């Protein structure tokens, strides 16, 4: 949620550089945006409500500036509430990610000292708090350090002053990445915004601050002592973060899945072997994730049970704190996350670490918070995922868990072969897009779609329902097929569309029976799987590849959700309303 981008360097087009950087961060989710630049001893701020799109800026030439895309938390979507926020004198400009939990208390204190507020945000109080410390003779750097230490909650700030030629940043929780360029430096909330400028980055740790001018200096927030930072070279290509021939990132990322699966099959044997050993050695393994990643974790429980005969516990990340009492120092926690920044994953991981639990993270973003705080790190390597809707990262998560389960069962080569077949199967799915598009056209008038499955296909139904909801804004609901008779079937009437996930395994006969029950009540049945059935009104065929059949079935649903969004007139399925790629606040 929210995007930060800052620039300081030898170029005098800071506003243009920042605007482009903010556009790169659009996928994080936002409803307003703004930029501040420094010219001479003056700060100029420009703010807008709505999307950046093809926006241009009229800010003056400058070699220093900061920008922000805001997803509203405190205060409505207004120009006044958009970042950057200034102090009373207009000498400080500040952008912020996170929530200041004690903002009301600080604001009351500042009001007694005649500070005037122009917004409803918790962010603005930070600017005034820094101003207050400066008024007492504290330097700009020390004022930021002192102010940040008064803030409660998980926050990241980037600050510029009209009196100094530097950008100062500080963080606890929310991510900040520093980019080291030639005669220029950058700060961003996501490395993808920095990649077009430099691949050398520093991932700022919690309770650290940095001063950016001609060099980057990092300090301990609590002691003020300088720290020598470690830089990392990113291996992403600029092309990975561009649409290329595709109209939308969502379509591009769905289409990249065959290549990604080949990479997992051919390159991840060692990772699977290590993860298998860690799981086998633990006394109690728990998997968690949020949203799409939670379904990868849930699928893992089926895979490890069916293939490796090992029990794995599962919970949604935000619910883990209510179940953590059974953790011991011998437990293993496997958090799964695309971004590695989701607060509902980070928070339980931190609490588990306090209980000496070992953390084996499966994550897609190198240097993310989850990646850095984990004991064992398993990088998915799916590449940048720019659409808010997760597709290729999900299939990477599932395929790594599949390979690990087969490795635990001493059948690693079989797992590898299945993933390679899944790559071919999704390639075949990509040739079916005309049929999938026609199916989407038939569904576009409906406001309710039901999806059923059994076993692993129940998980596929849950993920399918999420894809349809978040992409096309159609209410979709996934159910276990056996639950139909326990209430769900009351919702079926003539014409009700129902997607049936039907792999050719032990669940096939029963899920077809469920489909017949829906059809006999007037339901319209769309079957997805290797075998045709008289119950299906539309049949979308996949290859039959055991547990890996899950992957082409998911690819079909991903494409169906995409084309359904287009059929319903949604202009930009990459950025669904009200959603953010990385949920960094509770």
KAFEN-V440728 format. One record per backbone hydrogen bond with DSSP energy under -0.5 kcal/mol. CO is the residue of the C=O (numbers start at 1). NH is the residue of the N-H. E is the energy in kcal/mol with one decimal. If there is no record, write none. Layout:
# KAFEN-V440728
{{CO:NH:E} {CO:NH:E}}
This chain:
# KAFEN-V440728
{{3:69:-2.2} {4:189:-1.7} {5:67:-2.6} {6:187:-1.8} {7:65:-2.4} {8:185:-3.1} {12:62:-1.8} {13:17:-2.1} {14:18:-2.8} {15:19:-2.6} {16:20:-2.2} {17:21:-2.1} {18:22:-2.8} {19:23:-1.9} {20:24:-1.6} {21:25:-1.0} {23:26:-1.2} {25:28:-2.0} {26:29:-2.1} {27:581:-0.7} {29:2:-1.4} {31:50:-2.8} {32:70:-2.9} {33:48:-3.2} {34:68:-2.3} {35:46:-2.9} {36:66:-2.4} {37:39:-0.5} {37:44:-2.7} {38:63:-0.5} {39:42:-1.6} {42:39:-2.7} {44:37:-2.3} {46:35:-2.7} {48:33:-2.7} {52:55:-3.4} {62:14:-2.7} {63:9:-2.0} {64:38:-2.2} {65:7:-2.7} {66:36:-2.9} {67:5:-1.8} {68:34:-2.0} {69:3:-2.0} {70:31:-4.2} {70:32:-1.2} {70:72:-0.6} {73:75:-0.7} {76:78:-1.3} {78:82:-1.0} {79:82:-0.6} {85:94:-1.7} {87:90:-0.7} {91:162:-2.5} {92:87:-0.8} {93:160:-2.7} {94:84:-0.6} {94:85:-2.5} {95:158:-2.2} {97:156:-2.4} {99:101:-1.0} {100:103:-1.6} {102:106:-2.0} {103:107:-2.8} {104:108:-2.2} {105:109:-1.7} {106:110:-2.3} {107:111:-2.4} {108:112:-1.3} {110:113:-1.1} {110:115:-1.8} {111:114:-1.6} {123:126:-1.7} {123:127:-0.9} {124:128:-1.7} {125:129:-2.2} {126:130:-2.5} {127:131:-2.2} {128:132:-2.3} {129:133:-1.9} {130:134:-2.3} {131:135:-2.2} {132:136:-0.6} {133:136:-0.9} {133:138:-1.6} {134:137:-2.2} {139:143:-2.7} {140:144:-1.9} {141:145:-2.1} {142:146:-2.7} {143:147:-2.5} {144:148:-2.8} {145:149:-1.5} {146:150:-0.5} {147:150:-1.3} {147:151:-0.5} {148:151:-1.3} {152:101:-2.6} {153:155:-0.6} {154:99:-1.1} {155:172:-2.8} {156:97:-2.4} {157:170:-2.0} {158:95:-2.3} {159:168:-2.4} {160:93:-2.5} {161:164:-0.6} {164:166:-0.8} {166:161:-0.6} {167:212:-3.4} {168:159:-2.9} {169:210:-2.3} {170:157:-2.7} {171:207:-1.9} {171:208:-0.9} {172:155:-1.4} {172:174:-0.9} {176:204:-1.7} {177:188:-2.3} {178:202:-2.6} {179:181:-0.7} {179:186:-2.4} {181:183:-0.8} {183:10:-1.7} {184:181:-2.1} {185:8:-2.0} {186:179:-2.3} {187:6:-2.8} {188:177:-3.4} {190:193:-1.5} {191:194:-1.2} {191:195:-1.7} {194:197:-2.6} {194:198:-2.2} {199:201:-0.7} {199:234:-2.6} {200:180:-2.8} {201:232:-3.3} {202:178:-3.0} {202:204:-0.9} {205:208:-0.9} {207:221:-2.6} {208:171:-1.8} {209:219:-3.2} {210:169:-2.5} {210:212:-0.5} {211:213:-0.6} {211:217:-2.3} {212:167:-2.3} {215:213:-2.7} {217:211:-2.8} {218:227:-3.4} {219:209:-2.3} {220:224:-2.5} {225:220:-2.9} {227:218:-0.7} {227:229:-0.8} {229:231:-0.5} {232:201:-2.8} {232:234:-0.6} {237:240:-1.2} {237:241:-0.5} {238:241:-1.5} {239:242:-1.7} {243:246:-1.9} {248:252:-1.9} {249:253:-3.1} {250:254:-1.9} {251:255:-2.0} {252:256:-1.0} {254:257:-1.2} {256:260:-2.1} {257:261:-2.7} {258:262:-1.9} {259:263:-1.9} {260:264:-2.0} {261:265:-2.7} {262:266:-2.5} {263:267:-2.0} {264:268:-1.8} {268:272:-2.5} {269:273:-2.3} {270:274:-2.4} {271:275:-2.7} {272:276:-2.5} {273:277:-2.1} {274:278:-2.3} {275:279:-2.5} {276:280:-2.5} {277:281:-1.7} {278:282:-1.0} {279:282:-0.6} {282:284:-0.7} {284:332:-2.5} {285:313:-2.7} {286:334:-3.6} {287:315:-1.7} {288:336:-2.4} {289:317:-2.5} {290:293:-1.4} {291:294:-0.8} {291:295:-1.0} {292:295:-0.7} {292:296:-1.4} {293:297:-2.1} {294:298:-2.5} {295:299:-2.5} {296:300:-1.7} {297:301:-1.1} {298:301:-0.6} {298:302:-1.1} {299:303:-2.5} {300:304:-2.8} {301:305:-1.4} {302:306:-3.1} {303:307:-2.6} {303:308:-0.8} {304:310:-2.6} {305:309:-0.6} {313:287:-3.1} {315:289:-0.8} {316:319:-1.6} {316:320:-0.7} {317:320:-1.2} {319:322:-1.4} {320:323:-2.2} {320:324:-0.5} {323:326:-0.8} {324:327:-1.8} {328:331:-1.7} {330:283:-2.3} {331:358:-1.6} {332:286:-2.6} {333:335:-0.7} {333:360:-2.6} {334:288:-1.7} {335:362:-2.6} {337:364:-1.0} {338:364:-1.0} {338:365:-0.5} {340:370:-2.6} {342:345:-1.9} {342:346:-2.7} {343:347:-2.7} {345:349:-1.7} {346:350:-2.5} {347:351:-2.0} {348:352:-2.5} {349:353:-2.5} {350:354:-1.5} {351:355:-0.6} {352:355:-1.1} {352:357:-2.2} {353:356:-1.9} {358:333:-2.7} {358:360:-0.5} {359:361:-0.6} {359:375:-1.0} {359:376:-2.6} {361:363:-0.6} {361:378:-2.6} {362:337:-2.5} {363:380:-2.6} {364:366:-0.7} {365:368:-1.6} {368:372:-2.4} {369:373:-2.2} {370:374:-0.9} {376:361:-2.2} {377:379:-0.6} {378:363:-2.1} {384:386:-0.7} {391:395:-2.0} {392:396:-1.8} {393:397:-2.3} {394:398:-2.6} {395:399:-2.4} {396:400:-2.2} {397:401:-2.1} {398:402:-2.6} {399:403:-2.5} {400:404:-2.2} {401:405:-2.5} {402:406:-2.2} {403:407:-2.0} {404:408:-2.4} {405:409:-1.4} {406:411:-3.4} {407:410:-1.7} {411:414:-0.6} {411:415:-2.0} {412:416:-2.4} {413:417:-2.1} {414:418:-2.2} {415:419:-1.9} {416:420:-2.0} {417:421:-2.1} {418:422:-2.1} {419:423:-1.9} {420:424:-1.7} {421:425:-2.5} {422:426:-2.4} {423:427:-1.7} {424:428:-2.0} {425:429:-1.9} {426:430:-2.1} {427:431:-0.6} {428:431:-1.1} {429:432:-1.9} {430:433:-0.6} {432:435:-0.6} {432:436:-2.1} {433:437:-2.6} {434:438:-2.1} {435:439:-2.0} {436:440:-2.2} {437:441:-1.9} {438:442:-1.5} {439:443:-1.2} {440:444:-1.2} {443:446:-1.8} {447:475:-1.4} {448:497:-0.6} {449:477:-2.1} {450:499:-3.1} {451:479:-2.7} {452:501:-2.6} {453:481:-2.6} {454:457:-1.8} {455:458:-1.3} {455:459:-1.0} {456:460:-1.9} {457:461:-2.1} {458:462:-1.9} {459:463:-2.6} {460:464:-2.7} {461:465:-2.3} {462:466:-1.8} {463:467:-2.4} {464:468:-2.3} {465:469:-2.3} {466:470:-2.7} {467:471:-1.7} {468:472:-2.3} {468:473:-0.5} {468:474:-0.9} {469:473:-1.5} {474:476:-0.6} {475:449:-2.2} {477:451:-2.6} {479:453:-1.5} {480:483:-2.3} {481:484:-1.4} {483:486:-1.3} {483:488:-0.9} {484:487:-1.0} {484:489:-2.5} {487:490:-1.4} {488:491:-2.4} {489:492:-1.3} {493:496:-2.2} {496:524:-3.1} {497:450:-2.1} {498:526:-2.6} {499:452:-2.5} {499:501:-0.6} {500:502:-0.8} {500:528:-2.6} {502:531:-0.6} {503:505:-1.8} {505:508:-1.9} {507:511:-2.5} {508:512:-2.3} {509:513:-1.9} {510:514:-2.0} {511:515:-2.2} {512:516:-2.4} {513:517:-1.8} {514:518:-1.8} {515:519:-2.8} {516:520:-2.5} {518:521:-1.2} {518:523:-2.3} {519:522:-2.1} {522:495:-3.4} {523:525:-0.6} {524:498:-3.0} {525:527:-0.6} {525:537:-2.4} {525:538:-1.8} {526:500:-3.0} {527:540:-3.0} {528:502:-2.9} {529:542:-1.3} {533:536:-1.6} {538:527:-3.0} {539:541:-0.6} {540:529:-1.5} {543:545:-0.8} {545:548:-1.7} {546:549:-1.9} {547:550:-1.2} {548:551:-1.6} {548:552:-0.7} {549:553:-1.8} {550:554:-2.1} {551:555:-2.2} {552:556:-2.1} {553:557:-1.7} {554:558:-2.6} {555:559:-2.3} {556:560:-2.5} {557:561:-2.7} {558:562:-2.1} {559:563:-2.8} {560:564:-2.2} {561:565:-2.0} {562:566:-1.9} {563:567:-2.5} {564:568:-1.6} {565:570:-2.5} {566:569:-1.7} {569:571:-0.6} {572:575:-1.7} {574:388:-2.7} {576:579:-1.3} {581:583:-0.5} {582:584:-1.2} {583:343:-2.4}}
